[in-house]
Amino acid sequence: MAALSIESRREAAPIPGQFPKLKTLHQWWARRPIVASAATVLAGVLPAWSDELAERHPTIGALQTERAYRDWFNRLIGIWGDPVLAKRTSEAAKAAGVKLKDNPYTYRPAFKNSVGEQEIRELHEVLVDTWGRIPAVADVTAGGGSIPWAALRLGLPTYANDLNSVAVSILNASLTIPVKRGTALTPLLREWGQRIVDDATTTLLEYFPKADRETVTNYLYAHAVTCPRTGRIVPLMPDWWLRKGVKPAAVRIRTQLDGVELQTPRFEVVHGADIDFDADRGLLAGGRAISPYDDLVVDGDYIKAEAKAGRMTQVLYAVVVKTSTGRTFRSPTEADLEALDRAERLVNENLGTWEATGIVPSTPIPDVSNYDRGHRMYGINKWADFFSPRQLLTHAAFVQAFRQVADKMQMELDENLASDILTELALMQGKALNYNARQTSWNVNRQSTRAVFEKHNFAFKWTFVEFPGPGELLPWCLRQLVDAYDEIARLLEETGSSAPGVRLERNVQVTAGTAADVPSISDGSIQHICMDPPYYANVMYSELSNFFYAWQRETLGVVTPELFEEENTDLENEAVTNHARFAALGSRKKEIAGLDYEAKMAAIFTECCRILSDDGVLTVMFTNKNARAWDALGSALIAAGFTVETSWPVATEPESSSHQANKNAAESTIMLVCRKRDRSGDGGKRYFEDVAPEVRAAARGASVRFAEDGIEGVDLMLATYGPALSVISRNWPVYSSVPDASGADRLLRPEEALDTAREEVVELRRRRLVGESVQIDSLTDFVLMAWDIFKAREADFDAARLLALAVGGLDIDYLTRAKVLKKKAGTVELLAPEERLRRGNEGDVPGVRLKAARFEHLIDAVDTMLYIAKVDGMQAAKRFVDQHGYIDDGAFIATIQGLINTIPRKKSKGVWVYPEAGLLDTLCTLYFGSVDLSVGDIPVMPIDEPAALFEME
């Protein structure tokens, strides 16, 4: 599991050339790492090692010892080295400040390694011996396709299903077509794709002028409104930076030209020492703007009203160009501005016709939406509104060119071959839409474009990027598509191959529809259902994918019209906790949305129970720190007739991910291994009191075991949920200790067992941090546990609420009044000492109190010491400690030791990420010699740099 976690993170690190092309084929919002998918698929069908297994296969050397068997397993999934040793080597070098001469990872990332014919033949021999056939693998919520692709690569009969038409199209492009056509299709994709690019370029070229020997890579824009007082254009720019660092560049706004006031401002690009103004201070902050003409405020409500009325415009403020010496910037020219005007006039003249003929989608964004803040607030009501006029022209040119080439292709090629080529080439459009919209943005630090779906929402961007269609965007999309397809097909061909051109026979079936009813799969025909189901309320797949669906109806819909009959994707049958669907129910919408999710997941698992063989395995991959999500998942599994046999945490998220850094996000995927429950039972009626000791023991054992394997924080808490669910599902039905409102027995909710698991983890972690003999008050206990579990200042609201209950029956409102936490939208934040300061004489209330004679809570005393150290210096802090007699106080010192152990000891660019860690470090060095600063310490390194240990040649 340690090796698999390292390889999963290595695969997920965003390093050019190392990222799997399966994940770059088309945007999808939740794809598990390929190596983790392969391991999970294979572990679900391989038998446990035994002497009998070795005796039955004497000619297979890999089966003769358990160690050889495990090494063989790793080799089959592509781990051809020792990632644990490599990681230790890398971390030791970093801790010592040594730069390694050679990369400790001496082998390629796992997904790139393909085993040959003999190993696949031996694998199939073992599988046939175990199952009587080569076992079939199904993923009924296949999404982006990592799981079925991994199964297919190993030569297992594979079934993939999804409700979403965009996902089904991705599955066809990454599974069905590569199996059928292989790499022989690659040159045809390149040839016909180039025809699309050429035809679109012919339409677009005159609207994208450029100077001689100049390559324009991007145009940078700001949204703008008219000043309510002067009527002149106000660009809504948060700052003026184009590039920071050693070669800085910025833009200067010009409101006059040769002494004449400009209706629309012009912009001048300046470099280096010529940046003689504060580039951090733009014209927009907090949703309000400052007019550059009278320096007065332009109110945020006015900006929104202008946007909703369709009067928000865009201004071009810089052009990114590529030269022989690298990337640089120039100011917009008259030719640039004139071309924009011509493009806008063309769009306005033709938009009605384009919408009528499907060249541009006219479909409105559905009323049911969880992402209104990102678009409707600023006048984006139709899918086409996500694009500026010239961006719209580029995408319309692609649709026109695609249709023209499709007509030619169907006349020149076999119908089925043409259909396969068009299915692949249509995915170019998804890449173009994702990188050329008003929701893109310029990454000043990386000098690149952030995609629309860099995050899983439609967040409005005040400034955005245009990717020029001819010469840049469309050729790039074609290269991306061809490269992705070629790697997907090549890796399938290479695995199990005995010679070039000789391919392992593979069988795959892709279906579209709800996972609660998959009629194409017969009863008991699947040996392993391996699935990565929707994660409660994490991602609204239908809403997000409609961004692509609206356009793909007129491209992919030409090829597979049955997938694109409806105006939007299927929102009603999607198994997610969609609060917006139940908005009319007011305060009950979350409750009803949760019940709807649970009912749909129960129906899906019931269908899984039908198609799974009696001796089969169901593996559910789940990543969610929300206890309600786990409760719903557990209830659905149990109701469908499954027991949770065991669970395993695998770290699947990159440590450098922007979604993970300095947040308490779950980094692990929990693999729940389930089987059909024996429904015979013993006839006895069990209450939670009967199984609670077993739940505690299971949670305790998992906590200890996984902590020893390096699992910590939120992930350690999550790792105990599987064992807790295992106990209650194995003993089902289990009744709650608390009857229902009428006094009758009621079935246990899984969350009651999860509460017990959390309490056990908290107790174990408390003992580790402060010892059994030290008495710590509940408020201090919560702070220690929060840092230990969340490893960050910010935490999910529900996770913090449950932790507070587990610690000592506390609640969030009390912790807020005690100035321990600050509530935010969906999260809470641990307050720093200076934020806990109490003014005046407030008695014994919790907080930092400089004149307090005594402290009821140890965390208040420690935070007061830290505040004094920060404001008045270390000697003043020492006087405070001496005055209160804390220098030899065991509980006080234990609290300090606990904070040293739990607050992440990280620096970014030489500055402590959490100042408390730095203050404690200094105080302990000077005055508290008994505190061990090495416990919980990690190498201090810039957390915002890519993880160099994942780099490969």
N, C-alpha and C positions, 0 to 999 in steps of 0.2 A: 504494500500500500504506500510506503514511503517513496519507493521508486516511481510508482505510478503518479503520485502527487507531483513529484519533481518534473517528470516528463510532461504532465498535463500543463503545468505552468510554463515550461519551456516552449511548448507548442503554442501557448496562448500569448506569449510575449510578442508585441507588434514589431518584429524585426523584418525588414525587407528581405524577400527571398526565402524566409523561413516559415512564413505563415501559410497554412494549408489553403490551396486554391479552391477546395470545396467551400470554404468560408467566404471567398471573394467572388464566387460565381454570381451571387445576387444577395442583396440585403435580406437577412432574417435575424430576428431579435433574440434568439436563444439557441445556440448550437453548442452542444457539449464537445469537449476536445475529442479528436478522433482516437487518440490512444486510450482515453478513458472509456470511450464507446466500445472499442475493440476488446478491451479487457473485460468489460461488463458482459458483452455478448458472449465471449468465449468462456468466462467463468461460469455462466449460467448453464452451459451444456457439457462442459468437461466434468468427468467424475473426480472425486477426491482421490489422491494417490493412495495406493495400498500395495502390499506384497502380491495380492491376487492379480491386481491390474498388471504388474510387471511380469508375472508368470504367464498371463494370457497373451502377452506381446513380447516374447523374448528377443525378437529381431529389432525392436525399437529401443535403441540405447537410451533415449531420453526418458524412458519410463522405468529404468532399472533402479533408480534411487529417488527419494522425494526431492532432494536438492536438484538433481538433474531435471526432474519433472517441472519444478518451478522455473528453472533457467530456460527450459523449453517454452514454457508459457510466455515468459518475457520475450523470448526471441520471436514467437509467433505474432505478438502484438507490436514488434518493432523495437523493443528496448535491447539494443545490442551492445551495451556497455554497463557501467556501474554508476548510475546517476547519484546514488547516495554518497559514494566516495568522491565523485566529482564536485558535488555541492559542498561537502566538508572541506575539500581542498581549497575551493574558491573562498569559502567563508573564513578559513584560517588565514589565507593570504590577505584578505581584506582587513581582518582584525590586526594583523601584524604590519599593515601598511605596505605590503609587498605586491608588486605587479608581476603576475605570472607570465613567463615567457611563452608558454603554450597553453592553449585552451584545455582545461581539465575534461571537457566533454569531447572525447576523441571520436565520437560517432555522430552521425546525423540525427536530427529529431526523429522520433519513433515512426511518425506517420510516413516518412520518406523511405523506410526500409521494407523491402518486399522479400518474403521467403519464397523458396523455389518449389518445384513440383514434389520432390520427395517429402518435404516437411508437411505440405498440404495433404499429400496422400496418406502419410502416417496419422495426421490429425483426423482425417476422415475415417481411417480404419478404427481408431479409438472411439470415435463418435458412433459409428455403426455398431460396434461391439456394445456400447452403452445403451443406445436407444433402439437398435434394430433397424435403423435407417440414418441417413444424414439428417439431423434435426432441423426443423424449420424455425425461423426467427421472424417475429412480427413486431412492428412498431405502429400502433394504431393512431398515435398522435405524432407523426414523423417530422413535422415542421421542416427545418432546414436539411435534414437527412443524414446527420452524422452517424446515427445508430444503424440504419439500414445499409448505408454505404460500407461501414465496417463489417457488417455481417456478410454482405455480398462479396466483399474482397476476399473473405476466408472461404468462399465457395459454398456458403450455406443458402438453402432456399429462403428467399426473403420476400416479405410482404410489408408494404409501406402504405399508410393511409393518412390523409389529413382532410379536415373540413374546408380549409382555406384554399381558394383557387390559385393564389399566388404561390403558396407552399407546394401544391400539387404540381404546378408548372416547374418549380425548382427540382422536385423529386424526379420528374420525367427527364429533365435535362441532366441530372447528375447520376441517375441510376439506369433508367430504361434505355436511353439512347447510347450512353457509353458502353453498356453491355452488348447492345445490338451492333453498333457501328465501330467501336474502338477508335484508335488513333487514326484510322484511315479517313475519318471524317474531318480531321483537323485542316488539311489543305483546302477542302471544300468550304469550310467555315471562313477561312481566310479569304478565299476567292470571292465568294458571294457577299461576305461582309464588306469587302472593299468596294463592291458595287454600290452598296447602300451608302457608304461613306462618300463615295465620289458623287453620287446623285444629290445627296443632301448638301455637300460642299458647293456644288454648282449653284444651288439656290441661295446659299448663305454668304458666299464669298464677298459680294459687294457691300455687305453690311458690317464687315469687320476689316477696316483698313489698317495698314501697318506701313511703317517706313521701311526703306531698303535695309536689308541685312538685319532686320529686327524680328524677333519672335515674341509675340505677346502671349503670355501664359495665363494671365488673369486680369480682370477688371474689378476694381474695388469700389463699392457704392455705399452711400448712407441713405437711409430713409429720410424724408424731409416733409415739413408742413410749412404753410405760409405763416409769417408772423402776424398775430391778430391785430397789431397796431400799425405796422408799416406795409403789410401785404407782400413782403419780400420773403424769399425762400430761406428757411432755417434748417440746416442739415443736423440730424439728430445723432451726433457723434459723441460717444462717451470719452474718447481720447483721440490724439492725433498720430499715434504711433503706426508705423509701417513695419519697422524692424527695430529690435532692441539688441544690446550686446556690443560687440567690438566695432561693428559697422552700422551704427544706428541710422535710421531714416524716419522721417515724419512728414506730415503735410501742414502747410500754413494756409489758413483761409484768407482770401482776398475779397473784400466787399466793395472795392472800388477798382476801376481800371482807367488809368490816365485821368484821374480826378472825377470820373463819372461813377455815380452810384450804380451798382449792379443789382438787377432784379434777382438773379440767381448767382450765388457766389462762385468764384473760381478758386482753384486750389494749386498750390505750388509745392512740389516735392523738394525737401531740403535734407542734406546729409551731414552727419558728423557735427563739427563745430558750428555749422550754420543753424543748428537747432537752438536758437536763442530765446526760446519760449518754453513754457511749462507744457510739454506734450502729454502729460498725464491728465491735464485739466481740459476736457472737451466742453461741449455745449449741452451735455445731457447727463443727469444723475438722478436716480430715484424715480425715473419715469417723467421727470420735468426737464424742460430745456431752458436755456438762456439765449435770448435773441442776440446775435452779434451786432445788431444795428442800434439797439438802445439799451443793451445790458439788463433788460428786465425779463422776468420769468414768463415762460410759456407753459401754462398749467398742463398737467398730465391729462386731466379730463378733456381739455380742448384738443390735445393731440389724438386721443382716442376717438373723439367725435369726428375730427377731420378724417381719420382713417376709415371709420365706419361709413362715412359719407362718400368714400371713394376719392377723397382729395389728397391722400398721402402720395407723394411722388418719390422719386429716387434721383440722387445726384452722383455723378461719377467723380471720385476724388483722387484716384491714382490708378496707374496702369503698371502691371508687373510685367517685366520683359526679361528674356533670357539672352545673354550675350556670351561671347567667347570666354569672358572672365567670370561668369556666374550670373546669378539672379540680381536684378536691380529694379529701380522704380523710376517712372517719369510722370510728369504732369499730364493731364488730359489735353489733347490738342483740339483745334477747331474741327479737324477731320474726324476725330473720335466722336465729338458731340454731334456733328452733322449726321454721321452714320446712325447714331442712336435715334435721332429725330426721324430719319427716313424709315428705320426699322419699326418705330412706334406707329408711324402713319400707315405702313403696310399692314401691320397687325390690326389696327383699328378698322381699316377698309375691308379686311378679309375675315375678321373674327366670326361674324355671323355665319358665313358660309362654312368656315372650318368647323364650327360647332355643329352645324346641321349635318355635315358629312362625317363627323367623328374624327376629323383631323386633330381637333382640340376638344377635350372633354367638357361638356356643359353641366355635368352632374354636380349638384350641390353637396356640400359636406353634410352628412346626416345629422339630424337634430340631437340624436343620442351621442353624446361626446364627453369624454373625460378630459379632453385636452383643450377646452375652450380658451383658456388663458393664453395659449400659444397662437391662436389664429383669429377667432371671432372677435376678440377684443380689439383687434387692429384691422378689421374690415376684410378678412379672408373668409369668404363664405362658400366659394366653389373651389374644386381641386385645382382649377386653372389659375386661381388667384395667388397660388404659392410662387408664381413666376413673374418676373419683370417682363415687359413687352419683348425685348430681344431674346431673353431666355425662352419665352413662349414660342417665338419664331424658330429657334433652334430645334425645340422638341417637335414642333409641327413639321419641320422639314424632315426630321427622321421618320415620322409616321408616313408622310407622303412617299419618301424614298423606299421605305420598307414595303409598302403596298405595291409600288411599281416593280420592285425587284421580285416580290412574291409572284406577281403575274408572269414575269419572264421565267422564273424558276419552274413554275408548274407546267409551263409549256416545254421546257428543255429537259427536265429531269423526271424520273420515276416519282409518282405521287407520294409514296411513303418516304422516300429519301428527301424529297423537297420539304415534307412536313417536319422531318427531324431537323433539317438544317434551319428552317425558319423558327422552330421552337427554341433552338439554341441562340440564334442571332437576335431574337426578340428580347432576350435578357440584357442585351446591350443597353436597351432603353432604361432599365432599372438603374443601372450605374449612372447614366447621364442625368436622370431625374434627381438622384441622391446627391450629386455633386454640382448641380447647376440649378439652384433655386434660391428664393429669397430667405430660406432658412439655413443656408450655408453661412460660414463665417471664416475670416482670415485669422490663422494662428500666427500671431506675431513672433512667438518664440521659435516655432518649428518651420516658419515660412512655408506654410502649406494651407490647403483648404480643408476645413472641417466639414464633414458631410452633414446632410440634414439629420440623419439618424446617428450622429455621434452619441447622442443620448436618446432614450426611448420616449420621445415626445415631439410636439410641434412647437417648441419654444421659439418665440418671436425673436428675431435678431435685428438690432438697430442698424448694423452695417452688414453687408453681405458680399458674396463673391460671384462673379460671372466667369464661367469657364468657356472661352471662345469655341464655338462649335467647329468651324472649319480649321483643320490643321492641328487642333489640340484635343478638344473634348471627344469628338466622335472617333478619331483614330485611336485615342487612348482607350476608349470603351471597347473597341474591336480587339485591340491587343490584350486587354484584360480578359475578355470573354474567351478568346482563342487559347491563351495561356492556361486559363482555369480549366477549360474543357480538356485540353491536351494532358494536363497533369492528372486529372480525375480518371481519364480513360487509360493513361499509361500505367498508373499505379494498379489499376484493376488488371490490366494485361500482364504486368510483370509478376504479380503474386500468383504462385502456382504454375508459372510457365516453365516449360522444359527447354524451350528454344525460341528464338525470335519468330513471331508470327503464329506461334502455337499458344492458344488461349485455353484456360480452364473453363469448362462449361459452367455457366451461371444462370440461375433462374430468379427472376424478380417480377413482382406484380405490384403496380402502383394503383391505388383506388382513391376516389374522391367521395367524401361524405362524413357523416358523424361517426365518431368512434364508438358510439353506443349501438350501432347497427352496421356490421360489416358482413353482408350476406354472401360475399364472394369467398369467404373463408368458412370452411365446413367445421362442424362440431369436433372438438378434441384433436384438431389436425396440427396444432402448433405446439412445439416443445418448449420454446422460450419466447415469452413476450417481454421485450425489453423496451421501455418507454420513458420518455422525458416529458411528463404531462405539463399542461399550463400551470403556472405557479400562482394560483389564487388571484391576487390583484396586481401582480408585478407588471405584466405587459398586456395591453389590450390589442391583441394581434389583428383583429378585424379592422379596428379604427386605423391603425398604423398602415396596414397593407393596402387600404383603400387609396392611399397616396399613389401607389403603383397601379393598382387594379383599374382605376379610372382611365389611365392611358393604355394599359395593356389589353383592355377590351377591344381596342382597334388594331392591335398587332398580334398578340398571342391569341386573341379571340378569332382572328382569321384562320388560325391553325387548329385550335381546339375550341370551337364555339360552345360546346356543351359545358365548359368550365366558366364561361363568361356571359351567361344568359341574363343574370340579374344585374341591377344597377350598381349594387355594392356587394361586398363579401357578406357571408352569413353571420350576422351579429347575434341573432336569436338563439342559435344552437351552439354557440361558442362556450366552452367550459372555462369561463373566467369569472371572477367576482367583479361584475360590472355595475358599479353603483349608479351610473348615469341611466341605465335601463329602468331603474326603479325610482327615479328622482321624484315622481309624482307622489310617492309614499312618504315623503318628508323624512322625519327622523328615523323611520324604520327602514330606509333604503339600504343601509349597510347590512342590517340583519337579514333582510330578504335576499339581497345579492349573495350573501354568504350561504344561505340555505339553497339557493338556486345552483351555486357552484357545487355544493356537496351532493345535491341530487343528480346533477349531470355526471359528476365523477363516479358516483355509485352506479349509474347506468353504464358508464364506460367500463368499470371494473366487472360488472355483471356480464357484459359481453365478452370481456377477457376470460372470465371463468368458463363461458360457453366454448370458446375456440381453443382453450388451453387443454392439453392432454392431462389426464388425471395425475400423471407423474411429472408434469411440467413445472416450469419455474416462471414466476413473474418478477421481474426486476424493475423497480420504479426509482428513477433518478429524481431527487427533489432538492432544490436549493431555495430555502426561504426561512428567514429568522422569525417570522410572525407566527406566534403560537396558534392563532386562529386558523392559519393555513394548515398547520400540522394536525390540528383537531379535525378539520374538514376532511383532510386526506385520510387520516386514520379511520374516521367514521365510515367513509366511503369504502375503504378496503375491507373493513370488518363486515359491513352490511352486505357486500358482494360475496362474502364467503371465503375470504383469504385470511391466513395467518402470516404475520411477519416473522420469518425464521431468524433473520439476523440483519445487521446493517453495517455499512462501512463508509467512513468519510474519506473522500478524495479531494485534495486541494486542486480545484480546477480554474480558479481565477488568478490572473497574473498579479504579482505583488505590486507592480508598477502601474496597474490600471487606474485610470482617472476615476472610475467608479469605486475604487477601494481605498485610495490614499486618504489617510487621516479620518476614515469613517469606520463605523462598526459593522460594515457589510460582511455578510457571510462569504468566506472564501472557499468553502468546501461544498461539494455536491454529496449528499447522503444517498448511498445506494441501499434501498430497502429490498431485501430478498424475500419473496413471498411464495407460498404454496397454497393449494386448495385446502381448506380446513376440513378435518375429519368431523363430520356433523353428527356422529353417533353419540358422543358425549358420555358422561357417567351418570346423567340424570340429576345430579346435585345442583342446588341453587347457590351461586357464589356472589358474595358481596365484596366491595372493594377492600374491606378490612381483611378479607381472606387472602387476597393476593398482594396487598400493599407491601408486606415485607419482601416479597419476591421482586416487586417493582424497584424498591429501594436497592436491593442487592444487585439487580441488573444494571441500574443506573450507576451505582458506585463502581462496579467492576468495569463498566465501559469508560467511566471518567478516568479511572486510574490507568487503564490499558491505553487509551488514546492519548492521554497526557504524556505518557512515556514515549509515544510515537511522535511527539511534537505538535499535536493538535491542541489549540488553546483558544481562549476568548469565546466569542459567540459560537465558533465551530465546535468547541468542546461541549457546550450546552446542547447544541443540535445533535451531536453524536450520541447523546444519551436518549434521545427521543425514540429512536428505532428499538433499542432494547426494552424501553417501557411499553411501546406498542406491542412488542413481541409477547410480553407476559399477558396482557389483557386479551389480545387476539387469540392466543393459544388456549386461554381459559374461558372464552366466550360461550354463553352470555355472562357478563358480570354486571351486577346491579350496584347503583350508587348507594353510598351510605346515607344520602339525604333523599327522602321521598319527594314525589311531586306535590303540587299544590293541594291535591285531593287526599294526600297521605298514602297513595299507592306507590309500590316499588317502581323505579324508573331505571332504564338501562344507563350504564355509566357513559359519560362523554369522555373520549380519550384525553381531553385537556386536563381532567382531574388526575389522571395518571402522570401526565407531563408535569403538572404542578409538583407532584411528589418527586419526580426525577430532578427537577430544578432545585428543589430544597436539598436534595442529597448532594448535588454538585456544589451548591453554595457552602454547605457544611464542610465538605472535603477541602474546598479552596480556602475557606477561612482558616482551617487548621494549618494548611500549608503556609499561609501568609503570616499569621501571628501566633501560632501554637495553641495548644488546648488550654494551657494554664492561664493565659492572659484574658481578662475580661474587657471586652470592647462594647461600647454602647451601639445601639442599632443605627444611628445616623452615621457614625464613623464606619460602621460595618458596611453600610450601603455604598459609601464613597469608595471604599477599598474594593468591594465586589464589582462596582460599576467599572472602575479602571481595569480590573482584572478580566472581566468578561468582555467588555466592549473595546478595550484597547484604544479608545478615542474619546474626545470630549463630547462628541455628538452621538446620540443613540436613538434607535427607533422607539417611539413613544410606548408602544405595546410591550416591547421587550423590557424597557425600563420599569413599566408598571408591574410586570410579572416578577421582575427581580426584586422590586421593593416589597412585594408581598412575601416572596420567598425568604427575604432577609429577616423580616421581623414584623410583618403585617403593616408595613408603612404604605402610604399612598402618595401619588404624585402631587396632589394639592398640598399635603403637609411638607413635602420636600421642596416645593416651590416657595411656601411661606418661610421655610427655614433657610432660604437662599442657597440651597444646595443645587437646585436645578432651575433652568429657565425653559418654559414650554414654548415650542415653535410649531410650525405646521407639520404635524405628523411625526415630530421628533422632540427630543429634549436635549438640553446641553448642560454639562457640568460646569458650574460657575468657577472662575478663577478667584483667588483670594481677594483681589481688589474689587471684584464684583460682589463680594459677600460683605463688604464693609457696612457696619451699622453706625449711624450718626447719633450723637447725643447719648442720653441715658435711657436705654431701652431694656433695662432689667436683665433677665437671664435668657432672652430670646437667642436662638442660634444665629451664628454669623461671626464675622470678624469684629471684635470689640476691643479697642485699644485700652480702655480704662477698666475693663472687667476685673473684679477681684477673684473670680473663679469661673471655670468653664464646665458646663454640664456635659458637653460633648467634646471628645478629644480632637475631632476634626476641626472644631472651631479654634482650639488652642494652636494646632499646627498651622492652620491658615492664617491666624493672627501673627504667628512667628514669621511666616513667609512674607506677609504683607509688610511687616516692619523691616525685614531684611531687604526687600526690594526698594522701599521708600527711604529708609533711614540708614541702611547698611548692616553689615554682619555683626558688628559690635553691639549695636542697638538690639538686634535680635537676641544676642547672647544675654544681654541684661534682662530681657523679657523672660527668657528661659530660666535664668537664675532666680528672678523675683518670684516666679510661680513654682519653683522647686522641681522643674521638669527634667533637669539634667540627668537625674538618676531614677526618673519615674519609668518603671517597666512598661506600663501600658502606653505611655507617650512615645517611648522609644520603639515599641512594637508597631505603633501606628506609622511612625516614620519609616521603619523597615518595610512595612507593608506597601507604603506609597512608592518607595524606591523599587520594590519588586514589580509594581504594577503599572506605574505611569511610563509610557514608552519613552525610552532614553534615545531620542532621535534628534539630529540636527539637520537643518536645511540651509545650505550656503553659510555654514558656520554659526547659525543661530538655533537655539533650542526650540524645537517645534512646540513643546509644552514648557513654558518658563519655570513652572514648579519643579520640574525635573532638574533643571540647572541650579536653582536655588537650593534644593535639597542636597545636591551633589556637593556644593560648596560648604554648606552648613555642616554636613556630616564629616567632610574632610577636616574642618577646623575644630569642631566641638563634640561630635558624636562618634568617637572612634570605634565604638562597639558595633555600629551599623555596618553591615557588609554591602559595599557598593558594587561588588561583582555579581551579586545575585540578581538574576533577571536582566543583567546588562547585555547590550548588544553592540556590535561595532557601530560607531557613529559615522554615518555616511549620508551624502545628499540623497534624500528620499525622492527627489523629483528627477533623478537621472535614470535612464534605462538600465535594466539589470544586466550588467556586462557579462555575468556568468552564463547568459543564454546565447551569447554571440557565437556564430560559427563562421568558418571560412566560406 
